[in-house]
Structures are given as C-alpha cells and as structure tokens.
Amino acid sequence: MTPRFDVIGLVASDMAAALAFYRRLGLVFPEGAEDQPHVEAGLPGGPRLAIDTEETIRSFHPGWRPGAAGSGRMSLAFLCDSPAEVDSVYEDLVGAGHHGELKPWDAVWGMRYAVVHDPDGNGVDLFAHLPGK
C-alpha cells in the first residue's frame, strides 16, 4: 500500500481570524468552528485543509513553538478563473486588513500571480493563467 496525500495542516494563533481569511477564499467550515480546537474543510479532489489552535498542538507536543510570521516555510496556492480575479481577490484580502506580500504581476511563466499572508503569516498564492499561455 502506498500512502495517499490527504491533509494540509495549519496551526492558527487565532482560529476565528484564520477561518475568516480562508472563508474569504471560498473554503467552507462548519458553523461555530471558531470556537473549536480543530477544524477541517474539504478541498477539491478529496484532500482536506485542517486548522488546529496552538493549544491543540501543545496538548500532544508540549515543546512545540510557532515559527516567525511571514517566515515563508509553507504556502497554499489558489487558482483563480482569470487574471482579473487574481487582482480582485488580492484587493479584497488586503482591503480586509491582510498583508499583501507581492502585488499582482504577470509572471514570466505565463500566469497572473500575487501573494498575501494569512493571519499567521503563511503565504497564500493567488494565480490564473494569462490568455494565450
């Protein structure tokens, strides 16, 4: 048997802020999840995004310490339907107070690209294929 990729895990210092951010990107979490120590959202194709509070992680790994925000150790990428959607989602997130790491640009590899940080400093890439690429 071969292991199957199933879960992307994040650790949140503020569950409500993390859920608000990822809900703005279209992920669906159960009502009242803001008060839970562990939540999950199904992703297209079957994997799940799991978010745990720092306290949950420390409950089974007492020596765990969070990395520095914005340290670039992990990122998620969200495919948008068009280059214009990259721009509008980026502006929506930055307008809601999230850190815009890289403003939208046309990348040499044929995509419109932008990077924002979630409330815990994880990089979140927004991208769409450029017409004709």
Backbone as JSON, one array per atom type, in Angstrom:
{
  "sequence": "MTPRFDVIGLVASDMAAALAFYRRLGLVFPEGAEDQPHVEAGLPGGPRLAIDTEETIRSFHPGWRPGAAGSGRMSLAFLCDSPAEVDSVYEDLVGAGHHGELKPWDAVWGMRYAVVHDPDGNGVDLFAHLPGK",
  "N": [[0.84, -1.19, 0.0], [0.49, 2.24, -0.77], [1.14, 5.34, 0.76], [-1.3, 7.96, 0.79], [-1.73, 11.27, -0.19], [-3.48, 13.44, 1.91], [-4.13, 15.5, 3.82], [-3.62, 18.94, 4.46], [-2.08, 20.71, 6.9], [-2.5, 23.4, 9.13], [-1.44, 25.67, 11.7], [-3.08, 27.77, 13.84], [-2.92, 30.92, 15.43], [-5.06, 32.43, 16.08], [-8.06, 31.25, 15.78], [-10.57, 32.19, 14.82], [-9.83, 34.38, 13.2], [-8.24, 33.08, 11.28], [-10.15, 31.36, 10.09], [-11.94, 33.25, 9.04], [-10.33, 34.44, 7.09], [-9.77, 32.24, 5.3], [-12.35, 31.55, 4.6], [-13.03, 33.76, 3.08], [-11.72, 33.07, 0.83], [-13.28, 31.11, -0.17], [-13.44, 28.62, 1.11], [-15.22, 26.19, 3.02], [-16.29, 25.97, 6.26], [-17.6, 24.4, 9.22], [-20.46, 25.87, 10.9], [-19.88, 27.78, 13.83], [-17.3, 26.9, 14.12], [-15.25, 28.54, 14.89], [-14.88, 28.4, 17.6], [-13.75, 25.98, 18.08], [-11.08, 23.58, 18.71], [-9.93, 22.24, 16.61], [-10.45, 22.19, 13.16], [-11.82, 21.35, 9.92], [-11.81, 21.61, 6.34], [-13.17, 20.43, 3.37], [-11.38, 19.89, 0.33], [-11.2, 20.44, -3.25], [-11.05, 17.43, -5.09], [-10.58, 15.78, -2.96], [-8.56, 15.98, -0.8], [-8.04, 17.54, 2.48], [-8.12, 20.63, 4.29], [-6.8, 21.22, 7.31], [-7.08, 22.92, 10.36], [-5.55, 23.74, 13.31], [-5.55, 24.94, 16.69], [-2.93, 26.67, 18.45], [-2.84, 25.77, 21.06], [-3.96, 23.21, 20.85], [-1.97, 21.83, 19.44], [0.12, 21.99, 21.31], [-0.99, 20.36, 23.25], [-0.36, 17.72, 22.67], [2.25, 17.92, 21.97], [4.23, 19.25, 23.88], [6.59, 20.83, 23.74], [6.4, 22.3, 21.41], [6.84, 25.19, 19.38], [5.72, 28.14, 17.76], [6.7, 29.15, 14.42], [8.28, 32.09, 13.08], [6.11, 34.67, 12.0], [5.39, 35.08, 8.57], [7.59, 33.71, 7.69], [7.88, 32.14, 5.47], [7.83, 29.33, 5.24], [5.9, 27.65, 4.34], [3.32, 27.47, 1.89], [0.11, 28.06, 0.45], [-1.75, 27.63, -2.55], [-4.11, 29.23, -4.58], [-6.09, 28.75, -7.33], [-7.35, 31.02, -9.61], [-10.11, 32.08, -11.71], [-9.52, 33.93, -13.67], [-7.1, 36.45, -14.77], [-8.06, 38.94, -13.9], [-9.58, 38.19, -11.7], [-7.59, 37.4, -9.91], [-6.5, 39.9, -9.28], [-8.78, 41.12, -8.08], [-9.4, 39.44, -5.88], [-7.03, 39.63, -4.43], [-7.1, 42.42, -3.81], [-9.44, 42.43, -2.26], [-8.69, 40.87, -0.03], [-6.45, 42.29, 0.98], [-7.73, 44.71, 1.44], [-9.31, 43.91, 3.52], [-7.56, 43.92, 5.55], [-5.43, 42.14, 5.53], [-1.99, 41.16, 5.06], [-0.43, 42.15, 2.14], [1.89, 40.56, 0.4], [3.13, 40.33, -2.16], [2.19, 42.3, -4.79], [-0.25, 41.84, -7.44], [1.12, 40.54, -10.46], [2.26, 39.97, -13.85], [3.62, 37.03, -14.42], [6.67, 35.59, -15.7], [6.31, 32.96, -16.36], [3.84, 32.71, -17.46], [1.53, 33.31, -15.98], [-0.83, 35.22, -14.06], [-0.03, 36.48, -10.97], [-0.03, 36.68, -7.39], [0.73, 37.34, -3.94], [-0.42, 36.89, -0.68], [-0.58, 37.13, 2.91], [-1.83, 34.88, 5.35], [-3.59, 35.22, 8.54], [-1.64, 34.15, 10.26], [0.75, 34.5, 9.01], [1.34, 32.72, 6.96], [2.17, 32.09, 3.6], [0.0, 32.76, 0.91], [-0.69, 32.02, -2.25], [-2.11, 33.51, -5.11], [-3.32, 32.79, -8.28], [-3.66, 32.82, -11.88], [-4.02, 31.6, -15.18], [-2.55, 33.35, -17.87], [-4.13, 34.85, -20.72], [-3.79, 32.99, -23.72], [-1.61, 31.57, -22.86]],
  "CA": [[0.0, 0.0, 0.0], [1.22, 3.49, -0.86], [0.46, 6.42, 1.45], [-2.04, 8.86, -0.08], [-1.81, 12.63, 0.31], [-4.84, 13.62, 2.39], [-4.4, 16.67, 4.65], [-2.7, 20.05, 4.65], [-2.35, 21.18, 8.25], [-2.03, 24.71, 9.56], [-1.63, 25.99, 13.1], [-3.57, 29.15, 13.93], [-2.86, 31.58, 16.74], [-6.41, 32.97, 16.28], [-8.89, 30.42, 14.92], [-11.6, 32.99, 14.15], [-9.19, 35.16, 12.15], [-7.84, 32.15, 10.23], [-11.34, 30.92, 9.37], [-12.46, 34.38, 8.26], [-9.45, 34.58, 5.92], [-9.97, 31.15, 4.35], [-13.73, 31.64, 4.09], [-13.0, 34.76, 2.01], [-11.2, 32.37, -0.34], [-14.27, 30.14, -0.61], [-13.47, 27.35, 1.84], [-16.41, 26.06, 3.86], [-16.08, 25.39, 7.58], [-18.88, 24.32, 9.94], [-20.88, 26.98, 11.77], [-19.35, 27.66, 15.18], [-15.95, 26.34, 14.12], [-14.33, 29.5, 15.52], [-14.69, 28.02, 19.0], [-13.24, 24.61, 18.14], [-9.63, 23.49, 18.7], [-9.53, 21.61, 15.35], [-11.5, 22.25, 12.14], [-11.4, 20.9, 8.6], [-12.61, 21.94, 5.17], [-12.87, 19.59, 2.22], [-10.82, 20.58, -0.83], [-11.48, 19.72, -4.48], [-10.22, 16.25, -5.32], [-10.56, 14.91, -1.8], [-7.78, 16.36, 0.39], [-8.66, 18.45, 3.44], [-7.32, 21.62, 4.99], [-7.07, 21.13, 8.75], [-6.52, 24.02, 11.13], [-5.52, 23.49, 14.76], [-5.05, 26.03, 17.51], [-1.62, 26.42, 19.06], [-3.07, 24.98, 22.27], [-4.16, 21.82, 20.45], [-0.65, 21.25, 19.12], [0.86, 21.84, 22.57], [-1.59, 19.3, 24.07], [0.33, 16.46, 22.41], [3.67, 18.22, 21.72], [4.42, 20.38, 24.79], [7.73, 21.67, 23.38], [6.2, 22.98, 20.13], [6.85, 26.64, 19.35], [5.41, 28.61, 16.41], [7.73, 29.85, 13.67], [8.05, 33.52, 12.92], [5.14, 35.01, 10.96], [5.99, 35.51, 7.31], [8.89, 33.06, 7.51], [7.92, 31.51, 4.17], [8.1, 27.89, 5.33], [4.8, 26.92, 3.72], [2.33, 28.33, 1.25], [-1.0, 27.44, -0.25], [-1.99, 28.35, -3.8], [-5.49, 29.2, -5.01], [-6.28, 29.03, -8.75], [-8.47, 31.91, -9.92], [-10.64, 31.85, -13.05], [-8.99, 34.89, -14.64], [-6.17, 37.42, -14.19], [-8.82, 39.98, -13.18], [-9.98, 37.66, -10.4], [-6.41, 37.49, -9.05], [-6.46, 41.28, -8.8], [-9.89, 41.45, -7.2], [-9.27, 38.68, -4.63], [-5.92, 40.27, -3.72], [-7.59, 43.68, -3.25], [-10.4, 42.11, -1.21], [-7.97, 40.41, 1.17], [-5.66, 43.41, 1.51], [-8.71, 45.66, 1.95], [-9.82, 43.38, 4.79], [-6.51, 44.06, 6.55], [-4.38, 41.11, 5.44], [-0.74, 41.65, 4.48], [-0.12, 41.84, 0.75], [3.33, 40.34, 0.27], [3.5, 40.7, -3.53], [1.05, 42.76, -5.57], [-0.41, 41.06, -8.66], [2.0, 40.8, -11.59], [2.26, 38.96, -14.9], [4.86, 36.27, -14.26], [7.28, 35.12, -16.95], [5.88, 31.59, -16.64], [2.53, 32.72, -18.1], [0.42, 33.41, -15.04], [-1.01, 36.39, -13.19], [0.32, 35.95, -9.67], [0.03, 37.59, -6.24], [0.92, 36.63, -2.67], [-0.89, 37.53, 0.55], [-0.34, 36.3, 4.1], [-2.98, 34.65, 6.21], [-3.35, 35.87, 9.82], [-0.47, 33.61, 10.94], [1.93, 34.75, 8.21], [1.55, 31.73, 5.91], [1.99, 32.61, 2.26], [-1.12, 32.26, 0.12], [-0.53, 32.46, -3.62], [-3.28, 33.61, -5.96], [-2.81, 32.76, -9.64], [-4.53, 32.48, -13.01], [-3.29, 31.54, -16.45], [-2.73, 34.51, -18.75], [-4.69, 34.45, -22.02], [-2.83, 32.55, -24.7], [-0.45, 30.88, -22.23]],
  "C": [[0.88, 1.24, 0.0], [0.46, 4.57, -0.1], [-0.17, 7.39, 0.43], [-2.09, 10.24, 0.57], [-3.25, 12.93, 0.69], [-5.1, 14.94, 3.09], [-3.26, 17.68, 4.56], [-3.04, 20.61, 6.02], [-1.73, 22.53, 8.52], [-2.26, 24.85, 11.05], [-1.97, 27.47, 13.18], [-3.4, 29.7, 15.34], [-4.22, 32.17, 17.09], [-7.33, 32.24, 15.29], [-9.92, 31.25, 14.16], [-11.0, 33.79, 12.99], [-8.78, 34.26, 10.98], [-9.05, 31.71, 9.41], [-11.93, 32.04, 8.52], [-11.64, 34.56, 6.99], [-9.76, 33.5, 4.89], [-11.4, 31.08, 3.84], [-13.81, 32.68, 2.97], [-12.47, 34.16, 0.72], [-12.11, 31.22, -0.77], [-14.29, 28.81, 0.11], [-14.65, 27.36, 2.82], [-16.04, 25.32, 5.15], [-17.42, 25.34, 8.3], [-19.17, 25.58, 10.75], [-20.33, 26.73, 13.17], [-17.94, 27.12, 15.27], [-14.93, 27.26, 14.8], [-14.0, 29.13, 16.95], [-14.11, 26.62, 19.17], [-11.7, 24.6, 18.12], [-9.07, 22.9, 17.4], [-10.7, 21.71, 14.39], [-10.93, 21.79, 10.8], [-12.36, 21.4, 7.54], [-12.19, 20.99, 4.05], [-12.36, 20.43, 1.07], [-11.18, 19.79, -2.09], [-10.52, 18.55, -4.67], [-10.06, 15.36, -4.11], [-9.71, 15.3, -0.62], [-8.55, 17.33, 1.28], [-7.64, 19.46, 3.93], [-7.74, 21.54, 6.45], [-6.37, 22.29, 9.45], [-6.67, 23.68, 12.6], [-5.07, 24.74, 15.48], [-3.67, 25.66, 18.05], [-1.77, 25.54, 20.3], [-3.28, 23.5, 21.95], [-2.83, 21.15, 20.17], [0.14, 21.01, 20.41], [0.29, 20.72, 23.45], [-0.92, 17.95, 23.84], [1.8, 16.65, 22.11], [4.02, 19.45, 22.56], [5.58, 21.32, 24.43], [7.56, 22.45, 22.09], [6.19, 24.49, 20.31], [6.54, 27.1, 17.93], [6.62, 29.26, 15.75], [7.37, 31.33, 13.57], [7.05, 33.75, 11.79], [5.87, 35.5, 9.72], [7.3, 34.83, 7.0], [8.98, 32.28, 6.2], [8.18, 30.02, 4.19], [7.04, 27.06, 4.61], [3.92, 27.91, 3.0], [1.24, 27.46, 0.64], [-1.21, 28.25, -1.52], [-3.44, 28.14, -4.22], [-5.56, 29.63, -6.48], [-7.52, 29.9, -8.93], [-8.89, 31.67, -11.37], [-10.04, 32.78, -14.1], [-7.94, 35.78, -13.96], [-6.9, 38.52, -13.41], [-9.27, 39.49, -11.81], [-8.8, 37.66, -9.43], [-6.36, 38.88, -8.43], [-7.56, 41.57, -7.79], [-9.82, 40.7, -5.87], [-8.15, 39.28, -3.79], [-6.41, 41.56, -3.05], [-8.59, 43.45, -2.13], [-9.68, 41.73, 0.08], [-7.15, 41.53, 1.8], [-6.6, 44.47, 2.1], [-9.31, 45.23, 3.27], [-8.74, 43.39, 5.87], [-5.41, 43.03, 6.51], [-3.17, 41.67, 4.7], [-0.58, 41.19, 3.04], [1.38, 41.75, 0.59], [3.83, 40.76, -1.11], [2.24, 41.07, -4.29], [0.95, 41.93, -6.85], [0.55, 41.52, -9.76], [1.84, 39.67, -12.61], [3.62, 38.27, -14.88], [5.36, 35.74, -15.6], [6.84, 33.71, -17.31], [4.43, 31.53, -17.13], [1.33, 32.78, -17.18], [0.37, 34.79, -14.41], [-0.86, 35.85, -11.78], [0.3, 37.04, -8.62], [0.21, 36.74, -4.99], [0.41, 37.49, -1.53], [-0.52, 36.6, 1.7], [-1.65, 36.1, 4.84], [-2.67, 35.26, 7.58], [-2.13, 35.35, 10.59], [0.81, 33.74, 10.12], [2.24, 33.69, 7.16], [1.3, 32.38, 4.55], [0.83, 31.95, 1.56], [-0.99, 32.88, -1.27], [-1.88, 32.48, -4.32], [-2.77, 33.63, -7.4], [-3.9, 32.4, -10.63], [-3.66, 32.45, -14.25], [-3.59, 32.8, -17.25], [-3.3, 34.04, -20.07], [-3.58, 34.07, -23.0], [-1.63, 31.82, -24.15], [-0.82, 29.49, -21.83]]
}
